[in-house]
Amino acid sequence: MIDFTNRTAVVTGATRGIGRALAESFLKLGATVVGIYASNSSEADKFQTEWEQARLQMLLCDVADHDQVKKLYNDIESRFDTIDILINNAGIRKDAIVALMNVDQWQQVLDTNLTGTFNMSKYAVPLMMKQKYGRIINITSPSSYMGIQGQANYAASKAGQIGFTRTLAKEVARKKITANCVSPGFIHTDLLDDLTEEHLSAYKKMVPMRRFGRVEEVVDAVLFLASEKAAYITGSVLEVNGGL
């Protein structure tokens, strides 16, 4: 049994999907969780009421905004001094083929998915260095190498996350901080809700296991990398994609 008692985990995108499931799992395994959300205050409030204030703290922050992130970490440090685990899960999609993609669609996805990962990691590392321990896990995607039509912005952001993670892993290894990616394939979350039945059927046929993944299958992979059992794993990408 993995135990996160006396550990503090920061999870971005914590009000829905994989982020919400991760935050709940860390709480169940004893951790104190700082859940970050960008706008969904109603869901954040509901989540907060389900747990003790001391164990879960939901904080509003746009991870793409450097000034907001800096202020967020000042708040976190005043409460916890250090953090042990950072899960960069916040992500958005703005699909369009390249010829029709506008600049905002491109930039917003890069800002949240990639720059958000940089912003959150930049301020987490000094806190982890205080205790010479830390786990940083970035949620990426097979889009980073598959080349799915209409997702050039998303694919670029996810490929960038992998390069960022492998570089960061080398920079912090001597401080006993690991940095890894988990790469979920097609998972049953609301990110699939805007796809047509035709697209869903086509994507399912791409998966050798002929099914979409379950959220808990992604959660289990993240929990392992976040644990002390994964102390010698860094700079890696753990695929959870049914064989894509």
Helices and strands as residue ranges (DSSP letters): E 8-12, H 17-28, E 32-37, H 41-49, E 56-60, H 66-80, E 85-88, G 98-100, H 103-110, I 111-115, H 116-131, E 134-139, H 143-146, H 152-172, G 173-175, E 177-184, G 190-192, H 197-206, H 215-226, G 228-230, E 237-240
